[in-house]
């Protein structure tokens, strides 16, 4: 008998070849995929009394037709149907739009179910759904109906019917994934029953129990993958043990033009302890913008090279790669360490020389973008990979770079700090280091929120800062004018700023400029030649100009909190007091809340916590890029307690020396073997 993941969709009664192709577009290729295509919410068709319903609320009621339906037509294909319906002691006007076929069915005295928005003052209900309980097609009254992500010719009705059919044909083949010990420990519903109930919940409590079972399973399997990878990595002991004396490291740290903070010293010790061990390090370094993560990475790279190996630093943008190149050259001057830059803009001749230098070990550290993971890039002895702004790279991109060395240590860095417990849980395969302390001499950035009507005062402030010898950024969301979005754009803002300050040098930076043009603009701003830099969010990450003390963000309500905080972090990098001005007229409560959070605190951990609350984990973590899964049912914030339990259980299971051989874990090992994370690994 074929397994569910081997059965094609055409084997389900009612699925045609065209429908099968449409389901493929949703990522549904097998019967197993379809049964695991869970609803994201439910329509509540449970009948309520109008006396219990608030004005404006959506509700389902039962009533009887008490009036003659009236049809009004307007336009070629639009219509409005109204009819008086008795609901309990109330006589309600029911309104349908574009439902002409109902007119003949609304016969006097007939019972009808209505679902829609209740307008108490007008005694009216705008009906979104209705059915007649005496009809053979009546199936919704009194139920919770699943709502799926659908599109094209795949409708909710068709999807519900098809999944019910799949359950009828193949539901008996749904097998258990979790080991019996965990099912018993948490008194979980069986998998088959849970899958059936999540699609057809019926009773609310049983539906909730089904969801809880599947949420636990989803989070446990995610954590199992991370914990098994971690356990396997430590079990192998085939990493690079970096041998270098502490005195040499202390001498290098003392040669830096600034003193490390206590927090930096602490995380350097954590990282170097890992680097000395024989298994590969996998550590997440998180810290607020400007907290000094790059210096920590440079010390780690120095250690890798002095231990006789090579290091690679992968970053998301060319601007950031060039910024890091300048920092490394400056701080490693006189050490004999050869540093190179490899990006998409590197000339062919320079690239050939660089690839040869890497392969022969003449280049010790390479900094680059995704160009580093191209097939023709080889290393002599890569022992440390540093990934900056890790959420911008997928797990596969990071693993490709890792495979270019002999199981090198990996240090990933992020300036999107999250609560430590959440970080440990979310990135369960990594150890977590955190820098919370500001570098000495840094002052908190003062942040203000102003409306567009106050721009003249903003311009006066720019003038005042420039007169002190300082510089300013002006950031906006778009490069060119958009008909769809009424937002300030960089090119218009550039012209406007030139007209406002005819005596100042204004720069323009955006993603469509060539690498040479970007270099020219940034060099002019970095040297103080230009006073104001008008830019899009290309400056969000890594641009470091200590003399810039003023960050103005136009249409700030269009940015997320983490992005606003990243942009704010481009100033406040020197000894002078810096300011961030948010120019925004937010229409939504969320937009106003973002402005309030930004003006209340400049603590990145607090900003991230509020961002997590406002946006939810999917957007916050940048799910598609981060290597975190897009959970079908689980929510990392709402289901955080379950996530913690799942992490503890997964750690316990993988720590069991029988995990790799015990028959009760065979399903789990088979799942791991299929995962790209374990490509080429022997798990038995």
C-alpha positions in Angstrom: 0.0 0.0 0.0 1.3 3.4 -0.9 2.0 5.9 1.9 0.1 9.2 2.0 3.1 11.1 0.8 3.3 8.8 -2.2 -0.4 9.2 -3.2 -1.1 11.8 -5.9 -4.0 14.2 -5.7 -5.7 12.7 -8.7 -6.4 9.7 -6.6 -8.9 11.7 -4.6 -12.4 11.5 -6.0 -13.4 14.9 -7.6 -9.9 16.2 -8.2 -9.4 16.9 -11.9 -6.0 17.5 -13.6 -6.5 21.3 -13.8 -7.5 21.4 -10.1 -4.4 19.3 -9.2 -2.2 21.9 -11.0 -3.8 24.7 -9.0 -3.2 22.8 -5.7 0.4 22.4 -6.7 0.7 26.2 -6.7 -0.3 26.1 -3.0 2.5 23.7 -2.3 0.1 20.8 -2.1 1.4 17.8 -4.2 0.3 14.7 -2.3 -2.6 13.4 -0.2 -0.4 13.9 2.8 0.1 17.6 1.9 -3.6 18.1 1.4 -4.5 16.5 4.8 -1.9 18.8 6.4 -3.2 21.9 4.6 -4.8 23.2 7.8 -7.3 26.1 8.0 -6.0 29.4 9.3 -9.3 30.3 11.0 -13.0 29.3 11.2 -16.3 30.9 10.3 -18.6 30.6 13.2 -22.1 29.5 12.2 -23.3 28.7 15.7 -26.7 30.4 16.2 -27.0 33.2 18.8 -29.7 35.4 20.1 -29.7 39.0 18.9 -30.2 40.2 22.5 -26.6 39.0 23.2 -25.0 40.6 20.1 -23.2 44.0 20.0 -23.8 46.6 17.3 -21.5 46.0 14.4 -20.7 42.4 15.4 -20.8 39.5 12.9 -23.3 36.9 14.0 -25.3 33.9 12.8 -29.1 33.8 13.6 -32.1 31.7 12.8 -35.3 33.3 11.6 -38.4 33.0 9.4 -39.2 34.9 6.3 -42.0 37.5 7.1 -42.0 39.8 4.0 -42.0 39.8 0.3 -38.4 40.1 -1.1 -37.6 43.3 -3.0 -35.0 43.4 -5.7 -33.2 46.6 -6.8 -30.9 46.5 -9.8 -28.2 49.1 -10.6 -25.5 48.9 -13.2 -25.3 46.0 -15.6 -24.7 43.2 -13.0 -25.3 44.7 -9.5 -28.3 44.1 -7.4 -29.6 44.6 -3.8 -32.1 42.2 -2.3 -34.0 43.0 0.9 -36.4 41.0 2.9 -38.0 41.2 6.3 -37.1 38.3 8.6 -38.4 37.5 12.1 -35.6 36.7 14.5 -36.9 35.9 17.9 -38.9 39.0 19.0 -37.3 41.2 16.4 -38.3 42.0 12.8 -35.1 42.5 10.9 -34.3 43.8 7.4 -31.9 41.3 5.8 -29.8 42.7 2.9 -28.0 40.7 0.2 -25.9 42.1 -2.6 -25.7 40.4 -6.0 -27.7 37.3 -4.9 -30.6 37.5 -7.4 -31.1 33.7 -7.3 -32.4 33.9 -3.7 -35.5 36.0 -4.6 -37.6 33.0 -5.5 -36.4 30.9 -2.5 -37.5 33.5 0.1 -41.0 32.2 0.5 -43.2 33.4 3.4 -42.7 31.4 6.6 -39.6 29.6 5.5 -36.9 29.1 8.1 -33.5 30.7 7.1 -30.1 31.0 8.6 -28.4 34.4 8.3 -24.8 35.2 8.9 -23.7 38.8 8.7 -23.0 42.2 10.3 -25.7 43.3 12.7 -26.7 47.0 12.7 -28.9 47.5 15.7 -30.0 51.1 15.2 -31.3 50.3 11.7 -32.5 46.8 12.7 -30.7 45.5 9.7 -28.3 42.7 8.8 -25.9 42.8 5.8 -25.8 39.1 5.0 -22.5 37.5 3.9 -23.9 33.9 4.0 -27.3 32.3 4.3 -28.9 28.9 3.9 -32.2 27.2 4.4 -32.2 24.4 7.0 -34.8 22.4 5.1 -32.5 22.3 2.0 -30.4 19.2 1.2 -27.4 21.5 0.8 -27.7 22.9 4.3 -24.5 22.0 6.1 -23.3 25.1 8.0 -25.9 26.0 10.5 -24.6 25.5 14.0 -21.1 24.6 12.9 -17.6 26.0 12.8 -16.5 26.0 9.1 -12.8 25.9 8.2 -11.3 28.8 6.2 -8.4 27.9 4.0 -5.9 29.9 1.9 -7.4 29.5 -1.6 -7.4 31.3 -5.0 -8.1 30.9 -8.7 -10.9 28.4 -9.2 -10.2 26.7 -5.9 -13.0 28.0 -3.7 -13.6 27.5 0.0 -16.6 25.2 -0.7 -14.5 23.1 -3.1 -11.6 22.9 -0.7 -13.8 21.9 2.2 -15.5 19.2 0.2 -12.2 17.8 -1.2 -10.5 17.6 2.1 -13.5 15.8 3.6 -13.3 13.4 0.6 -9.6 12.8 1.2 -10.3 12.1 4.9 -13.1 9.6 3.9 -10.8 7.8 1.5 -7.5 7.9 3.3 -8.1 9.1 6.9 -7.5 5.6 8.3 -3.9 5.7 7.0 -2.9 8.8 9.0 -0.2 7.5 11.3 1.3 8.7 14.6 4.5 10.7 14.4 5.2 11.3 18.0 6.8 8.7 20.3 4.2 7.0 22.7 6.1 8.4 25.7 5.3 12.0 24.7 1.7 11.3 23.7 1.1 9.8 27.1 3.1 12.4 29.1 1.1 15.3 27.7 -2.2 13.3 27.3 -2.3 14.3 23.6 -5.1 13.3 21.2 -4.1 10.8 18.5 -2.8 12.3 15.3 -5.6 10.8 13.1 -8.3 12.2 15.3 -6.6 15.6 15.6 -6.2 16.0 11.8 -9.9 15.1 11.3 -11.1 17.5 14.0 -9.0 20.4 12.9 -10.6 20.2 9.5 -14.1 19.5 10.9 -14.1 20.8 14.5 -17.8 20.4 15.4 -17.4 20.8 19.1 -15.3 23.8 20.1 -13.5 22.1 23.0 -12.5 19.1 20.9 -11.4 21.4 18.1 -9.2 23.3 20.5 -7.7 20.0 21.8 -7.0 18.9 18.2 -5.2 22.2 17.4 -3.2 22.0 20.6 -2.0 18.5 19.7 -1.0 19.6 16.2 0.7 22.8 17.5 2.7 20.8 19.9 3.7 18.3 17.2 4.7 21.1 14.8 6.8 22.9 17.4 8.3 19.6 18.7 9.4 18.6 15.2 10.9 22.0 14.6 12.8 21.8 17.9 13.8 18.2 17.2 15.5 19.3 14.0 17.5 22.0 15.8 18.4 19.9 18.8 19.3 16.8 16.7 21.6 19.0 14.6 23.2 20.4 17.7 23.6 16.9 19.2 25.0 15.4 16.0 27.5 18.3 15.7 28.8 17.8 19.2 28.9 14.0 18.8 31.1 14.2 15.7 33.9 16.3 17.2 35.2 17.0 13.7 35.4 20.8 13.9 38.5 22.9 14.0 40.0 23.4 17.5 41.7 26.8 17.3 45.0 26.8 19.2 46.2 30.3 20.1 47.6 31.6 23.3 45.5 34.0 25.4 48.4 36.5 25.6 48.4 37.1 21.8 44.6 37.8 21.9 45.0 40.2 24.8 47.8 42.0 22.9 45.6 42.4 19.8 42.6 43.6 21.9 44.9 46.1 23.6 46.1 47.4 20.2 42.5 48.4 19.2 41.9 52.2 19.3 39.2 51.8 22.0 38.6 49.7 25.1 36.2 46.8 24.9 33.1 47.1 27.1 32.6 44.4 29.8 29.7 43.0 27.7 32.1 42.7 24.6 34.8 41.0 26.8 32.2 38.5 28.1 30.9 37.5 24.6 34.5 37.3 23.2 35.3 34.8 26.0 32.2 32.7 25.1 33.1 32.7 21.4 36.8 31.9 22.0 35.9 29.0 24.4 33.8 27.5 21.6 36.5 28.1 19.0 39.0 26.1 21.1 36.7 23.1 21.3 36.9 20.2 18.7 33.3 20.5 17.6 32.0 23.2 15.3 30.7 26.3 17.0 27.2 27.5 16.0 26.6 30.7 17.9 24.2 33.6 17.6 25.6 37.0 18.6 22.9 39.6 19.1 23.2 43.1 20.2 21.6 46.5 19.7 22.6 48.7 16.8 26.0 50.3 17.5 26.8 47.9 20.4 30.1 46.7 18.9 29.3 43.3 17.4 31.7 43.9 14.5 34.7 44.3 16.8 33.9 41.0 18.4 33.7 39.4 15.0 37.1 40.9 14.0 38.7 39.4 17.2 37.3 36.0 16.3 38.5 36.3 12.7 42.0 37.3 14.0 42.1 34.2 16.2 41.1 31.9 13.2 43.9 33.3 11.1 46.6 33.3 13.8 45.6 29.6 14.4 46.7 28.9 10.8 43.3 29.0 9.0 41.1 31.4 7.1 37.9 33.4 7.8 34.9 34.6 5.8 32.5 37.4 6.6 29.2 37.3 4.6 27.0 40.3 4.6 23.7 41.2 2.8 24.7 44.3 0.8 27.7 45.7 -1.0 27.6 48.9 1.0 27.9 46.9 4.2 30.7 44.7 2.7 32.7 47.8 1.8 32.1 49.3 5.3 33.4 46.1 6.9 36.4 46.0 4.6 37.5 49.5 5.7 37.0 48.5 9.4 39.0 45.3 9.1 41.9 46.9 7.1 42.1 49.7 9.7 42.0 47.4 12.8 44.2 44.6 11.4 46.9 47.0 10.1 50.3 45.7 10.9 49.2 42.2 11.8 50.2 40.7 8.5 46.7 39.5 7.8 45.6 39.8 4.2 41.9 40.9 3.7 40.0 40.9 0.4 36.6 42.0 -0.8 34.4 39.8 -3.1 31.1 41.1 -4.3 29.1 41.0 -7.5 30.8 44.2 -8.6 34.4 42.8 -8.3 36.0 42.9 -11.8 36.7 39.6 -13.5 40.5 40.0 -13.4 40.5 41.0 -9.7 38.1 38.1 -9.0 40.4 35.5 -10.7 43.4 36.7 -8.6 41.3 36.7 -5.4 40.0 33.1 -6.0 43.6 31.9 -6.6 44.7 33.7 -3.4 41.9 32.1 -1.4 42.7 28.6 -2.7 46.4 29.0 -2.0 45.8 30.5 1.5 47.5 33.8 0.6 44.3 35.7 1.4 43.4 35.1 5.1 40.0 36.8 5.4 37.4 37.5 2.7 34.5 39.8 3.1 31.6 39.5 0.6 27.9 39.2 -0.3 26.2 36.1 -1.6 29.1 36.1 -4.2 31.0 34.1 -1.6 28.8 31.0 -2.0 29.3 30.7 -5.8 30.5 27.3 -7.0 34.0 28.4 -8.1 34.9 29.9 -4.7 37.3 27.6 -2.8 39.4 28.0 0.3 42.7 26.6 1.5 41.5 26.1 5.1 38.3 27.9 6.1 37.7 27.5 9.8 35.4 30.4 10.7 32.3 31.8 8.9 30.8 35.0 10.3 27.4 35.9 8.9 26.2 39.5 9.6 22.5 40.4 9.7 21.7 36.7 9.7 18.0 37.1 9.1 18.8 38.3 5.6 20.2 34.9 4.6 18.4 31.6 4.3 19.6 28.6 6.2 20.7 27.0 2.9 22.9 29.9 1.9 24.6 29.7 5.3 25.1 26.0 5.0 26.6 26.3 1.5 29.3 28.6 2.9 29.8 26.3 5.8 30.4 23.3 3.4 33.3 25.3 1.8 35.4 24.6 4.9 36.3 21.6 7.0 33.2 21.9 9.2 34.1 25.5 10.2 32.9 27.4 13.3 29.9 29.7 12.5 29.1 33.0 14.2 25.9 34.6 13.1 25.2 38.2 14.1 22.0 40.2 14.3 21.1 43.7 15.3 17.4 42.7 15.7 17.7 41.7 19.4 15.0 39.5 20.8 14.4 38.3 24.4 17.1 35.8 25.3 14.7 33.0 26.1 12.9 33.6 22.8 16.3 33.6 21.0 17.4 30.3 22.6 14.1 28.7 21.8 13.7 30.1 18.2 17.3 29.4 17.3 17.6 26.1 19.2 20.6 24.8 17.3 22.6 27.8 18.3 24.2 29.0 21.5 23.3 32.7 22.2 25.6 35.5 23.2 24.1 39.0 23.9 25.7 42.4 24.1 23.4 44.8 26.0 26.0 47.5 27.0 26.6 50.6 25.0 30.2 51.4 23.9 31.8 54.0 26.3 31.0 57.6 25.5 27.9 56.8 23.5 24.9 59.0 24.4 21.2 57.9 24.1 19.6 59.2 20.8 16.8 61.6 21.4 13.7 60.8 19.3 10.8 63.0 18.3 7.6 62.5 16.3 6.3 65.4 14.3 3.6 65.8 11.7 4.3 66.9 8.1 3.0 70.3 8.9 6.1 70.9 11.1 8.7 70.4 8.3 9.8 74.0 8.5 11.0 73.4 12.1 12.7 70.2 11.0 14.6 72.2 8.3 15.6 74.7 10.9 17.0 71.9 13.0 19.0 70.6 10.1 20.5 74.0 9.5 21.4 74.3 13.2 23.2 70.9 13.2 25.1 71.6 10.0 26.2 75.0 11.4 27.8 73.0 14.3 29.7 71.0 11.7 27.4 67.9 11.9 25.6 66.0 9.1 22.1 64.6 8.6 20.3 61.7 6.9 16.9 62.1 5.3 15.3 58.7 4.7 12.1 57.9 2.7 10.4 54.7 1.5 10.5 54.9 -2.3 13.0 55.8 -5.0 10.5 57.4 -7.4 7.0 58.6 -7.3 4.3 56.0 -7.1 0.7 56.5 -8.1 -0.4 53.9 -5.6 1.4 55.2 -2.5 1.2 58.9 -1.4 4.6 58.9 0.2 7.6 61.1 -0.1 10.2 59.6 -2.6 13.9 59.9 -2.6 14.3 61.7 -5.9 11.6 64.3 -5.1 13.0 64.8 -1.6 16.5 65.2 -3.0 15.3 68.1 -5.3 13.2 69.6 -2.6 16.2 69.5 -0.1 18.5 71.1 -2.7 16.0 73.9 -3.1 15.6 74.4 0.6 19.4 74.4 1.2 20.9 75.8 -2.0 24.2 76.5 -0.1 24.7 73.0 1.2 26.0 69.8 -0.5 23.2 67.2 -0.8 23.9 63.6 -1.6 21.4 61.0 -3.0 21.7 57.3 -2.3 19.4 54.5 -3.4 19.6 50.8 -4.6 19.5 51.6 -8.3 22.8 53.4 -8.3 25.8 51.4 -9.5 28.4 50.3 -7.0 30.8 53.0 -8.2 28.1 55.7 -7.8 27.2 54.4 -4.3 30.9 54.5 -3.3 31.2 58.1 -4.6 28.1 59.2 -2.6 29.1 57.5 0.6 32.8 58.7 0.4 31.5 62.3 0.0 29.3 61.9 3.0 31.8 60.0 5.1 34.5 62.6 4.5 32.1 65.5 5.4 32.1 66.8 1.8 28.2 66.5 1.6 26.1 67.8 4.5 22.8 66.0 4.0 22.3 62.5 2.6 18.9 61.8 1.1 18.5 58.0 0.9 16.2 55.0 0.9 16.7 52.2 3.4 20.0 51.1 1.8 21.6 52.9 4.7 19.6 50.7 7.2 22.5 48.3 7.9 26.1 49.0 8.6 26.7 52.6 7.3 28.9 54.2 10.0 29.5 58.0 9.9 30.3 59.2 13.4 29.9 62.9 12.5 26.2 62.3 11.4 24.0 63.3 14.3 20.6 63.8 12.8 18.3 61.1 11.3 15.1 62.3 9.7 12.7 59.5 8.6 9.9 60.7 6.2 6.5 58.8 6.2 7.9 56.9 9.2 4.5 55.1 9.8 5.3 53.0 6.7 8.3 51.3 8.3 8.2 48.5 10.9 9.6 49.2 14.4 12.7 47.1 13.9 13.5 48.9 10.7 12.9 52.3 12.3 15.3 51.3 15.1 17.9 50.1 12.7 17.7 53.5 10.8 17.9 55.4 14.1 21.1 53.4 14.8 22.9 55.1 11.9 23.4 58.1 14.2 24.6 58.3 17.7 27.9 56.6 16.7 30.2 59.4 17.8 30.7 61.6 20.9 28.1 64.2 20.0 24.4 64.2 21.0 22.3 62.7 18.2 18.6 63.1 17.3 16.1 61.1 15.3 13.0 62.8 13.9 10.0 60.7 12.7 7.9 62.7 10.2 4.5 60.9 10.1 0.8 61.3 10.0 -0.3 57.7 10.9 -3.9 56.8 10.1 -4.0 53.5 12.0 -3.7 52.8 15.7 -0.7 50.5 15.0 1.1 53.3 13.2 0.5 55.7 16.1 1.7 52.9 18.5 4.9 52.5 16.6 5.7 56.3 16.9 5.0 56.1 20.6 7.3 53.1 21.1 10.1 54.9 19.2 9.8 58.1 21.3 9.5 56.2 24.6 12.7 54.1 24.3 15.9 53.6 22.3 16.5 50.2 23.9 16.6 47.7 21.0 15.4 44.8 23.2 12.4 46.7 24.3 11.7 47.9 20.7 11.9 44.3 19.5 9.6 43.1 22.3 6.9 45.6 21.3 7.5 44.8 17.6 6.9 41.1 18.3 3.6 42.1 20.0 2.5 44.4 17.2 3.5 42.3 14.1 3.6 38.7 15.2 6.6 36.3 14.8 6.3 35.6 11.1 7.1 39.2 10.0 9.3 39.8 13.0 11.7 37.0 12.3 11.5 37.4 8.5 10.4 33.8 8.3 11.2 33.2 4.7 14.8 34.3 5.1 15.6 33.2 8.6 15.4 29.5 8.3 12.5 29.5 10.7 9.6 27.5 9.3 6.3 29.1 8.3 4.2 27.2 10.8 0.9 25.9 9.6 -0.9 26.3 13.0 1.6 27.4 15.6 2.3 31.0 16.6 5.7 31.5 18.3 4.2 34.2 20.6 0.7 32.9 21.4 2.0 29.4 21.7 5.3 30.3 23.5 4.6 28.1 26.5 4.1 25.1 24.2 7.3 26.0 22.3 9.2 25.9 25.6 7.8 22.5 26.5 8.6 21.2 23.0 12.2 22.5 23.2 12.7 20.7 26.6 11.2 17.5 25.2 13.3 17.6 22.0 16.5 18.2 24.0 15.6 15.3 26.2 14.9 13.0 23.3 18.1 13.8 21.4 20.2 13.6 24.5 19.0 10.0 24.9 21.9 7.8 23.7 19.2 5.4 22.3 17.7 8.1 20.0 19.7 7.1 17.0 18.8 3.4 17.3 15.7 3.0 19.4 12.7 1.7 17.3 10.2 4.1 19.1 12.1 7.0 17.4 12.2 5.5 13.9 9.5 7.9 12.6 11.4 10.9 13.9 14.7 9.8 12.4 13.0 9.2 9.0 11.6 12.8 9.1 15.0 14.2 9.9 16.6 12.2 7.1 14.2 13.9 4.6 15.0 17.4 5.8 17.5 19.5 3.8 19.1 20.5 7.1 20.5 16.9 7.4 21.5 16.5 3.8 24.1 13.7 3.6 24.0 12.9 7.3 23.8 9.3 8.5 21.3 9.3 11.4 21.3 5.6 12.2 
